[in-house]
Amino acid sequence: MAIQLHVSTSGYCNAKCHFCVYPSDENKALPKGFMAWPLYEKIIRDAATSDQIDNVAFSGLQEPMTDKLLEKRIALAKELRPDWYTEVYTNAMMLTPVRFDALRDAGLDCLSCSLNAVTQSQHFEVMRLKDKFQETCENIRYARA
């Protein structure tokens, strides 16, 4: 049996999706910021000793792309355990071509993008991201190519 390790390294999200707890009042009390590198390194080094863990996913009640160390974090996971399958769950708004290339070069295996709409108006209604639909679609198209 394999175990997937989910790591949430950011306390921020750039969207306010109506279905998510992130923008809710009860979440406002949670601390904001980014996971300190020493804590991440301890978690990932400890996890690397487990034969049960075969997948590391960067996700949570936040947007992992807000973490400027995301590529470095993925690279360390792959360095310690090249056999680990690494994933990022993102709304793709910050997934520029440069950022995608850096994630791929760091060893990212899977990218799951949540567009949550098929039009700009739906995108705004669901995610509260004004005028970001086309840009987000272009980011996703680049990553797919």
MODELLER restraints for C-alpha pairs under 7 A, 6 or more apart:
rsr = mdl.restraints
at = mdl.atoms
rsr.add(forms.Gaussian(group=physical.xy_distance, feature=features.Distance(at['CA:1:A'], at['CA:52:A']), mean=6.72, stdev=0.5))
rsr.add(forms.Gaussian(group=physical.xy_distance, feature=features.Distance(at['CA:2:A'], at['CA:52:A']), mean=5.06, stdev=0.5))
rsr.add(forms.Gaussian(group=physical.xy_distance, feature=features.Distance(at['CA:2:A'], at['CA:53:A']), mean=5.68, stdev=0.5))
rsr.add(forms.Gaussian(group=physical.xy_distance, feature=features.Distance(at['CA:2:A'], at['CA:54:A']), mean=6.03, stdev=0.5))
rsr.add(forms.Gaussian(group=physical.xy_distance, feature=features.Distance(at['CA:3:A'], at['CA:52:A']), mean=5.66, stdev=0.5))
rsr.add(forms.Gaussian(group=physical.xy_distance, feature=features.Distance(at['CA:3:A'], at['CA:53:A']), mean=4.59, stdev=0.5))
rsr.add(forms.Gaussian(group=physical.xy_distance, feature=features.Distance(at['CA:3:A'], at['CA:54:A']), mean=6.24, stdev=0.5))
rsr.add(forms.Gaussian(group=physical.xy_distance, feature=features.Distance(at['CA:3:A'], at['CA:55:A']), mean=6.85, stdev=0.5))
rsr.add(forms.Gaussian(group=physical.xy_distance, feature=features.Distance(at['CA:4:A'], at['CA:53:A']), mean=5.85, stdev=0.5))
rsr.add(forms.Gaussian(group=physical.xy_distance, feature=features.Distance(at['CA:4:A'], at['CA:54:A']), mean=6.33, stdev=0.5))
rsr.add(forms.Gaussian(group=physical.xy_distance, feature=features.Distance(at['CA:4:A'], at['CA:55:A']), mean=4.68, stdev=0.5))
rsr.add(forms.Gaussian(group=physical.xy_distance, feature=features.Distance(at['CA:4:A'], at['CA:56:A']), mean=5.77, stdev=0.5))
rsr.add(forms.Gaussian(group=physical.xy_distance, feature=features.Distance(at['CA:5:A'], at['CA:53:A']), mean=6.72, stdev=0.5))
rsr.add(forms.Gaussian(group=physical.xy_distance, feature=features.Distance(at['CA:5:A'], at['CA:55:A']), mean=6.15, stdev=0.5))
rsr.add(forms.Gaussian(group=physical.xy_distance, feature=features.Distance(at['CA:5:A'], at['CA:56:A']), mean=4.78, stdev=0.5))
rsr.add(forms.Gaussian(group=physical.xy_distance, feature=features.Distance(at['CA:5:A'], at['CA:57:A']), mean=6.09, stdev=0.5))
rsr.add(forms.Gaussian(group=physical.xy_distance, feature=features.Distance(at['CA:6:A'], at['CA:56:A']), mean=5.92, stdev=0.5))
rsr.add(forms.Gaussian(group=physical.xy_distance, feature=features.Distance(at['CA:6:A'], at['CA:57:A']), mean=4.70, stdev=0.5))
rsr.add(forms.Gaussian(group=physical.xy_distance, feature=features.Distance(at['CA:6:A'], at['CA:58:A']), mean=5.79, stdev=0.5))
rsr.add(forms.Gaussian(group=physical.xy_distance, feature=features.Distance(at['CA:6:A'], at['CA:59:A']), mean=6.28, stdev=0.5))
rsr.add(forms.Gaussian(group=physical.xy_distance, feature=features.Distance(at['CA:7:A'], at['CA:57:A']), mean=6.13, stdev=0.5))
rsr.add(forms.Gaussian(group=physical.xy_distance, feature=features.Distance(at['CA:7:A'], at['CA:58:A']), mean=4.95, stdev=0.5))
rsr.add(forms.Gaussian(group=physical.xy_distance, feature=features.Distance(at['CA:7:A'], at['CA:59:A']), mean=6.12, stdev=0.5))
rsr.add(forms.Gaussian(group=physical.xy_distance, feature=features.Distance(at['CA:8:A'], at['CA:58:A']), mean=5.88, stdev=0.5))
rsr.add(forms.Gaussian(group=physical.xy_distance, feature=features.Distance(at['CA:8:A'], at['CA:59:A']), mean=5.39, stdev=0.5))
rsr.add(forms.Gaussian(group=physical.xy_distance, feature=features.Distance(at['CA:8:A'], at['CA:60:A']), mean=5.19, stdev=0.5))
rsr.add(forms.Gaussian(group=physical.xy_distance, feature=features.Distance(at['CA:9:A'], at['CA:34:A']), mean=5.52, stdev=0.5))
rsr.add(forms.Gaussian(group=physical.xy_distance, feature=features.Distance(at['CA:9:A'], at['CA:35:A']), mean=4.75, stdev=0.5))
rsr.add(forms.Gaussian(group=physical.xy_distance, feature=features.Distance(at['CA:9:A'], at['CA:64:A']), mean=6.85, stdev=0.5))
rsr.add(forms.Gaussian(group=physical.xy_distance, feature=features.Distance(at['CA:9:A'], at['CA:67:A']), mean=6.89, stdev=0.5))
rsr.add(forms.Gaussian(group=physical.xy_distance, feature=features.Distance(at['CA:10:A'], at['CA:33:A']), mean=6.08, stdev=0.5))
rsr.add(forms.Gaussian(group=physical.xy_distance, feature=features.Distance(at['CA:10:A'], at['CA:34:A']), mean=4.48, stdev=0.5))
rsr.add(forms.Gaussian(group=physical.xy_distance, feature=features.Distance(at['CA:10:A'], at['CA:35:A']), mean=6.28, stdev=0.5))
rsr.add(forms.Gaussian(group=physical.xy_distance, feature=features.Distance(at['CA:10:A'], at['CA:62:A']), mean=6.28, stdev=0.5))
rsr.add(forms.Gaussian(group=physical.xy_distance, feature=features.Distance(at['CA:10:A'], at['CA:63:A']), mean=6.93, stdev=0.5))
rsr.add(forms.Gaussian(group=physical.xy_distance, feature=features.Distance(at['CA:10:A'], at['CA:64:A']), mean=6.06, stdev=0.5))
rsr.add(forms.Gaussian(group=physical.xy_distance, feature=features.Distance(at['CA:10:A'], at['CA:66:A']), mean=6.74, stdev=0.5))
rsr.add(forms.Gaussian(group=physical.xy_distance, feature=features.Distance(at['CA:10:A'], at['CA:67:A']), mean=5.80, stdev=0.5))
rsr.add(forms.Gaussian(group=physical.xy_distance, feature=features.Distance(at['CA:11:A'], at['CA:31:A']), mean=6.89, stdev=0.5))
rsr.add(forms.Gaussian(group=physical.xy_distance, feature=features.Distance(at['CA:11:A'], at['CA:32:A']), mean=4.58, stdev=0.5))
rsr.add(forms.Gaussian(group=physical.xy_distance, feature=features.Distance(at['CA:11:A'], at['CA:33:A']), mean=5.09, stdev=0.5))
rsr.add(forms.Gaussian(group=physical.xy_distance, feature=features.Distance(at['CA:11:A'], at['CA:34:A']), mean=5.98, stdev=0.5))
rsr.add(forms.Gaussian(group=physical.xy_distance, feature=features.Distance(at['CA:11:A'], at['CA:62:A']), mean=5.88, stdev=0.5))
rsr.add(forms.Gaussian(group=physical.xy_distance, feature=features.Distance(at['CA:12:A'], at['CA:32:A']), mean=6.43, stdev=0.5))
rsr.add(forms.Gaussian(group=physical.xy_distance, feature=features.Distance(at['CA:12:A'], at['CA:33:A']), mean=6.99, stdev=0.5))
rsr.add(forms.Gaussian(group=physical.xy_distance, feature=features.Distance(at['CA:12:A'], at['CA:62:A']), mean=5.22, stdev=0.5))
rsr.add(forms.Gaussian(group=physical.xy_distance, feature=features.Distance(at['CA:12:A'], at['CA:63:A']), mean=6.19, stdev=0.5))
rsr.add(forms.Gaussian(group=physical.xy_distance, feature=features.Distance(at['CA:12:A'], at['CA:66:A']), mean=6.73, stdev=0.5))
rsr.add(forms.Gaussian(group=physical.xy_distance, feature=features.Distance(at['CA:13:A'], at['CA:62:A']), mean=4.69, stdev=0.5))
rsr.add(forms.Gaussian(group=physical.xy_distance, feature=features.Distance(at['CA:13:A'], at['CA:63:A']), mean=4.60, stdev=0.5))
rsr.add(forms.Gaussian(group=physical.xy_distance, feature=features.Distance(at['CA:14:A'], at['CA:63:A']), mean=6.84, stdev=0.5))
rsr.add(forms.Gaussian(group=physical.xy_distance, feature=features.Distance(at['CA:15:A'], at['CA:127:A']), mean=5.59, stdev=0.5))
rsr.add(forms.Gaussian(group=physical.xy_distance, feature=features.Distance(at['CA:15:A'], at['CA:128:A']), mean=6.11, stdev=0.5))
rsr.add(forms.Gaussian(group=physical.xy_distance, feature=features.Distance(at['CA:15:A'], at['CA:129:A']), mean=6.10, stdev=0.5))
rsr.add(forms.Gaussian(group=physical.xy_distance, feature=features.Distance(at['CA:16:A'], at['CA:23:A']), mean=5.45, stdev=0.5))
rsr.add(forms.Gaussian(group=physical.xy_distance, feature=features.Distance(at['CA:16:A'], at['CA:127:A']), mean=5.34, stdev=0.5))
rsr.add(forms.Gaussian(group=physical.xy_distance, feature=features.Distance(at['CA:16:A'], at['CA:128:A']), mean=5.51, stdev=0.5))
rsr.add(forms.Gaussian(group=physical.xy_distance, feature=features.Distance(at['CA:17:A'], at['CA:126:A']), mean=5.45, stdev=0.5))
rsr.add(forms.Gaussian(group=physical.xy_distance, feature=features.Distance(at['CA:17:A'], at['CA:127:A']), mean=3.96, stdev=0.5))
rsr.add(forms.Gaussian(group=physical.xy_distance, feature=features.Distance(at['CA:17:A'], at['CA:128:A']), mean=6.32, stdev=0.5))
rsr.add(forms.Gaussian(group=physical.xy_distance, feature=features.Distance(at['CA:18:A'], at['CA:126:A']), mean=5.80, stdev=0.5))
rsr.add(forms.Gaussian(group=physical.xy_distance, feature=features.Distance(at['CA:18:A'], at['CA:127:A']), mean=6.54, stdev=0.5))
rsr.add(forms.Gaussian(group=physical.xy_distance, feature=features.Distance(at['CA:21:A'], at['CA:27:A']), mean=6.72, stdev=0.5))
rsr.add(forms.Gaussian(group=physical.xy_distance, feature=features.Distance(at['CA:22:A'], at['CA:61:A']), mean=5.80, stdev=0.5))
rsr.add(forms.Gaussian(group=physical.xy_distance, feature=features.Distance(at['CA:22:A'], at['CA:62:A']), mean=6.84, stdev=0.5))
rsr.add(forms.Gaussian(group=physical.xy_distance, feature=features.Distance(at['CA:34:A'], at['CA:67:A']), mean=6.77, stdev=0.5))
rsr.add(forms.Gaussian(group=physical.xy_distance, feature=features.Distance(at['CA:44:A'], at['CA:77:A']), mean=6.45, stdev=0.5))
rsr.add(forms.Gaussian(group=physical.xy_distance, feature=features.Distance(at['CA:47:A'], at['CA:53:A']), mean=6.97, stdev=0.5))
rsr.add(forms.Gaussian(group=physical.xy_distance, feature=features.Distance(at['CA:48:A'], at['CA:80:A']), mean=6.46, stdev=0.5))
rsr.add(forms.Gaussian(group=physical.xy_distance, feature=features.Distance(at['CA:48:A'], at['CA:81:A']), mean=6.27, stdev=0.5))
rsr.add(forms.Gaussian(group=physical.xy_distance, feature=features.Distance(at['CA:54:A'], at['CA:84:A']), mean=5.01, stdev=0.5))
rsr.add(forms.Gaussian(group=physical.xy_distance, feature=features.Distance(at['CA:54:A'], at['CA:85:A']), mean=6.37, stdev=0.5))
rsr.add(forms.Gaussian(group=physical.xy_distance, feature=features.Distance(at['CA:55:A'], at['CA:84:A']), mean=5.22, stdev=0.5))
rsr.add(forms.Gaussian(group=physical.xy_distance, feature=features.Distance(at['CA:55:A'], at['CA:85:A']), mean=4.64, stdev=0.5))
rsr.add(forms.Gaussian(group=physical.xy_distance, feature=features.Distance(at['CA:55:A'], at['CA:86:A']), mean=5.83, stdev=0.5))
rsr.add(forms.Gaussian(group=physical.xy_distance, feature=features.Distance(at['CA:56:A'], at['CA:84:A']), mean=6.79, stdev=0.5))
rsr.add(forms.Gaussian(group=physical.xy_distance, feature=features.Distance(at['CA:56:A'], at['CA:85:A']), mean=6.29, stdev=0.5))
rsr.add(forms.Gaussian(group=physical.xy_distance, feature=features.Distance(at['CA:56:A'], at['CA:86:A']), mean=4.90, stdev=0.5))
rsr.add(forms.Gaussian(group=physical.xy_distance, feature=features.Distance(at['CA:56:A'], at['CA:87:A']), mean=6.29, stdev=0.5))
rsr.add(forms.Gaussian(group=physical.xy_distance, feature=features.Distance(at['CA:57:A'], at['CA:86:A']), mean=5.76, stdev=0.5))
rsr.add(forms.Gaussian(group=physical.xy_distance, feature=features.Distance(at['CA:57:A'], at['CA:87:A']), mean=4.54, stdev=0.5))
rsr.add(forms.Gaussian(group=physical.xy_distance, feature=features.Distance(at['CA:57:A'], at['CA:88:A']), mean=5.71, stdev=0.5))
rsr.add(forms.Gaussian(group=physical.xy_distance, feature=features.Distance(at['CA:58:A'], at['CA:64:A']), mean=6.32, stdev=0.5))
rsr.add(forms.Gaussian(group=physical.xy_distance, feature=features.Distance(at['CA:58:A'], at['CA:87:A']), mean=6.14, stdev=0.5))
rsr.add(forms.Gaussian(group=physical.xy_distance, feature=features.Distance(at['CA:58:A'], at['CA:88:A']), mean=4.82, stdev=0.5))
rsr.add(forms.Gaussian(group=physical.xy_distance, feature=features.Distance(at['CA:58:A'], at['CA:89:A']), mean=6.42, stdev=0.5))
rsr.add(forms.Gaussian(group=physical.xy_distance, feature=features.Distance(at['CA:59:A'], at['CA:88:A']), mean=6.30, stdev=0.5))
rsr.add(forms.Gaussian(group=physical.xy_distance, feature=features.Distance(at['CA:59:A'], at['CA:89:A']), mean=5.42, stdev=0.5))
rsr.add(forms.Gaussian(group=physical.xy_distance, feature=features.Distance(at['CA:63:A'], at['CA:90:A']), mean=6.02, stdev=0.5))
rsr.add(forms.Gaussian(group=physical.xy_distance, feature=features.Distance(at['CA:64:A'], at['CA:90:A']), mean=6.51, stdev=0.5))
rsr.add(forms.Gaussian(group=physical.xy_distance, feature=features.Distance(at['CA:65:A'], at['CA:90:A']), mean=6.83, stdev=0.5))
rsr.add(forms.Gaussian(group=physical.xy_distance, feature=features.Distance(at['CA:65:A'], at['CA:94:A']), mean=6.20, stdev=0.5))
rsr.add(forms.Gaussian(group=physical.xy_distance, feature=features.Distance(at['CA:71:A'], at['CA:102:A']), mean=6.51, stdev=0.5))
rsr.add(forms.Gaussian(group=physical.xy_distance, feature=features.Distance(at['CA:71:A'], at['CA:103:A']), mean=5.32, stdev=0.5))
rsr.add(forms.Gaussian(group=physical.xy_distance, feature=features.Distance(at['CA:71:A'], at['CA:106:A']), mean=5.61, stdev=0.5))
rsr.add(forms.Gaussian(group=physical.xy_distance, feature=features.Distance(at['CA:74:A'], at['CA:106:A']), mean=6.00, stdev=0.5))
rsr.add(forms.Gaussian(group=physical.xy_distance, feature=features.Distance(at['CA:74:A'], at['CA:107:A']), mean=6.58, stdev=0.5))
rsr.add(forms.Gaussian(group=physical.xy_distance, feature=features.Distance(at['CA:74:A'], at['CA:108:A']), mean=6.68, stdev=0.5))
rsr.add(forms.Gaussian(group=physical.xy_distance, feature=features.Distance(at['CA:75:A'], at['CA:106:A']), mean=4.69, stdev=0.5))
rsr.add(forms.Gaussian(group=physical.xy_distance, feature=features.Distance(at['CA:75:A'], at['CA:107:A']), mean=6.09, stdev=0.5))
rsr.add(forms.Gaussian(group=physical.xy_distance, feature=features.Distance(at['CA:78:A'], at['CA:84:A']), mean=6.47, stdev=0.5))
rsr.add(forms.Gaussian(group=physical.xy_distance, feature=features.Distance(at['CA:78:A'], at['CA:107:A']), mean=6.38, stdev=0.5))
rsr.add(forms.Gaussian(group=physical.xy_distance, feature=features.Distance(at['CA:85:A'], at['CA:109:A']), mean=5.95, stdev=0.5))
rsr.add(forms.Gaussian(group=physical.xy_distance, feature=features.Distance(at['CA:86:A'], at['CA:108:A']), mean=5.37, stdev=0.5))
rsr.add(forms.Gaussian(group=physical.xy_distance, feature=features.Distance(at['CA:86:A'], at['CA:109:A']), mean=5.18, stdev=0.5))
rsr.add(forms.Gaussian(group=physical.xy_distance, feature=features.Distance(at['CA:86:A'], at['CA:110:A']), mean=6.29, stdev=0.5))
rsr.add(forms.Gaussian(group=physical.xy_distance, feature=features.Distance(at['CA:87:A'], at['CA:108:A']), mean=6.31, stdev=0.5))
rsr.add(forms.Gaussian(group=physical.xy_distance, feature=features.Distance(at['CA:87:A'], at['CA:109:A']), mean=6.01, stdev=0.5))
rsr.add(forms.Gaussian(group=physical.xy_distance, feature=features.Distance(at['CA:87:A'], at['CA:110:A']), mean=4.61, stdev=0.5))
rsr.add(forms.Gaussian(group=physical.xy_distance, feature=features.Distance(at['CA:87:A'], at['CA:111:A']), mean=5.70, stdev=0.5))
rsr.add(forms.Gaussian(group=physical.xy_distance, feature=features.Distance(at['CA:88:A'], at['CA:110:A']), mean=6.53, stdev=0.5))
rsr.add(forms.Gaussian(group=physical.xy_distance, feature=features.Distance(at['CA:88:A'], at['CA:111:A']), mean=5.08, stdev=0.5))
rsr.add(forms.Gaussian(group=physical.xy_distance, feature=features.Distance(at['CA:88:A'], at['CA:112:A']), mean=6.19, stdev=0.5))
rsr.add(forms.Gaussian(group=physical.xy_distance, feature=features.Distance(at['CA:89:A'], at['CA:111:A']), mean=6.19, stdev=0.5))
rsr.add(forms.Gaussian(group=physical.xy_distance, feature=features.Distance(at['CA:89:A'], at['CA:112:A']), mean=4.80, stdev=0.5))
rsr.add(forms.Gaussian(group=physical.xy_distance, feature=features.Distance(at['CA:89:A'], at['CA:113:A']), mean=6.04, stdev=0.5))
rsr.add(forms.Gaussian(group=physical.xy_distance, feature=features.Distance(at['CA:90:A'], at['CA:112:A']), mean=6.26, stdev=0.5))
rsr.add(forms.Gaussian(group=physical.xy_distance, feature=features.Distance(at['CA:90:A'], at['CA:113:A']), mean=5.03, stdev=0.5))
rsr.add(forms.Gaussian(group=physical.xy_distance, feature=features.Distance(at['CA:90:A'], at['CA:114:A']), mean=6.16, stdev=0.5))
rsr.add(forms.Gaussian(group=physical.xy_distance, feature=features.Distance(at['CA:91:A'], at['CA:113:A']), mean=5.40, stdev=0.5))
rsr.add(forms.Gaussian(group=physical.xy_distance, feature=features.Distance(at['CA:91:A'], at['CA:114:A']), mean=4.76, stdev=0.5))
rsr.add(forms.Gaussian(group=physical.xy_distance, feature=features.Distance(at['CA:91:A'], at['CA:115:A']), mean=6.01, stdev=0.5))
rsr.add(forms.Gaussian(group=physical.xy_distance, feature=features.Distance(at['CA:92:A'], at['CA:113:A']), mean=5.74, stdev=0.5))
rsr.add(forms.Gaussian(group=physical.xy_distance, feature=features.Distance(at['CA:92:A'], at['CA:136:A']), mean=5.78, stdev=0.5))
rsr.add(forms.Gaussian(group=physical.xy_distance, feature=features.Distance(at['CA:92:A'], at['CA:139:A']), mean=6.62, stdev=0.5))
rsr.add(forms.Gaussian(group=physical.xy_distance, feature=features.Distance(at['CA:92:A'], at['CA:140:A']), mean=6.65, stdev=0.5))
rsr.add(forms.Gaussian(group=physical.xy_distance, feature=features.Distance(at['CA:93:A'], at['CA:136:A']), mean=4.87, stdev=0.5))
rsr.add(forms.Gaussian(group=physical.xy_distance, feature=features.Distance(at['CA:95:A'], at['CA:139:A']), mean=5.69, stdev=0.5))
rsr.add(forms.Gaussian(group=physical.xy_distance, feature=features.Distance(at['CA:96:A'], at['CA:139:A']), mean=5.56, stdev=0.5))
rsr.add(forms.Gaussian(group=physical.xy_distance, feature=features.Distance(at['CA:97:A'], at['CA:139:A']), mean=6.47, stdev=0.5))
rsr.add(forms.Gaussian(group=physical.xy_distance, feature=features.Distance(at['CA:97:A'], at['CA:142:A']), mean=6.39, stdev=0.5))
rsr.add(forms.Gaussian(group=physical.xy_distance, feature=features.Distance(at['CA:100:A'], at['CA:143:A']), mean=6.44, stdev=0.5))
rsr.add(forms.Gaussian(group=physical.xy_distance, feature=features.Distance(at['CA:116:A'], at['CA:123:A']), mean=6.55, stdev=0.5))
rsr.add(forms.Gaussian(group=physical.xy_distance, feature=features.Distance(at['CA:116:A'], at['CA:126:A']), mean=6.99, stdev=0.5))
rsr.add(forms.Gaussian(group=physical.xy_distance, feature=features.Distance(at['CA:117:A'], at['CA:123:A']), mean=4.98, stdev=0.5))
rsr.add(forms.Gaussian(group=physical.xy_distance, feature=features.Distance(at['CA:120:A'], at['CA:131:A']), mean=6.73, stdev=0.5))
rsr.add(forms.Gaussian(group=physical.xy_distance, feature=features.Distance(at['CA:120:A'], at['CA:133:A']), mean=5.13, stdev=0.5))
rsr.add(forms.Gaussian(group=physical.xy_distance, feature=features.Distance(at['CA:123:A'], at['CA:129:A']), mean=6.71, stdev=0.5))
rsr.add(forms.Gaussian(group=physical.xy_distance, feature=features.Distance(at['CA:123:A'], at['CA:133:A']), mean=6.21, stdev=0.5))
rsr.add(forms.Gaussian(group=physical.xy_distance, feature=features.Distance(at['CA:124:A'], at['CA:130:A']), mean=5.52, stdev=0.5))
